Structure formats: C-alpha cells, structure tokens
Amino acid sequence: MPILTINLLQALPRTPLWDRLKSAGRLIADDTGLESNVRFLRPYDEVVSTWRRCVAHAYTPERLFARYEHQIEATYANRLVTPPRGKLTLGNLKRGLRLMSTLLSASDCCRITGVRSGVLRVRDCAAARSTRCSAWASSPTI
C-alpha cells in the first residue's frame, strides 16, 4: 500500500485497552497536549521521537515512490477486469442519476446528492426541480 498510517497508541474510552491501562495506572487523564493518552513504559520523548523518525523514514520521496512503483507493477497488472456492462461510464452515470431522480422524493434527492451542504449539485434531479426544493434553489453549482 503506497500510503501508510503510522500512529501512536491512543486508548479509546469504553474499550478493553482503556480498562486495562486504567487499572494499571497508565492513562493520562487530563489533556496535556501530548501526542498520546498512554503513559508508555519507555520514556515519552523517546517514543515520540522514534515515531517521528519512523514517519520521516517512510515518507522520504524515494520510499514513497518505490511503494507507488510496486503498487503499479504488482497490483495494476493483476487487477480484475470489469465487464463492459458494469463499467462506470458517463452514459451509465447519467442513466443512474436519471433513475435515482425519478425514484426519490425531492428531500431524499437533495440529501443524497449533497445539495443541502452545497457540495454537489446534480442537474438531473427531476424530483427536486419539480417541487422547487429550497436546497436546490439556494445551492451553488460546482
């Protein structure tokens, strides 16, 4: 996987880890601005510096591009080929949006297409246009 997620341990409330660390007295209760809420067995500064070095090492341009190159060579060549009928094409997308707009109410159409938040505006939403949904009228075109 080209992108890595490298995190410090965080104990979430109401989990077995939280309960175990709390009973061992290893939770940092107050918000002290630390990177973790766990009292590590190793010195905190050492743990954080190791974490930062690990992230810096993993994301050097050479290593990042090597992961992308491996992804292209190993994964792309072995991908599953989608049959033409199921491929996402502009025509299939338009047909799907038209079908969606005829089956849904105006409020459902606005909610699903994200019109209320102004993130997306689907012009083929017949249900919203026909009822003059307030979200439809006030949303910007993106």
Buried (B, 14 or more C-beta within 10 A) or exposed (E): EBEEEEEBEEBEEEEEEBEEBEEEEBBBEEEEEEBBBBEEEEEBEEBBEEBEEEEEEEEEEEEBEEBEEEEEEEEEEEEEEEEEEEEEEEEEEEEEBEEBBEEBEBBBBBBBBBBBEEEEBBEBBBBBBEBEBBBBEEBEEE
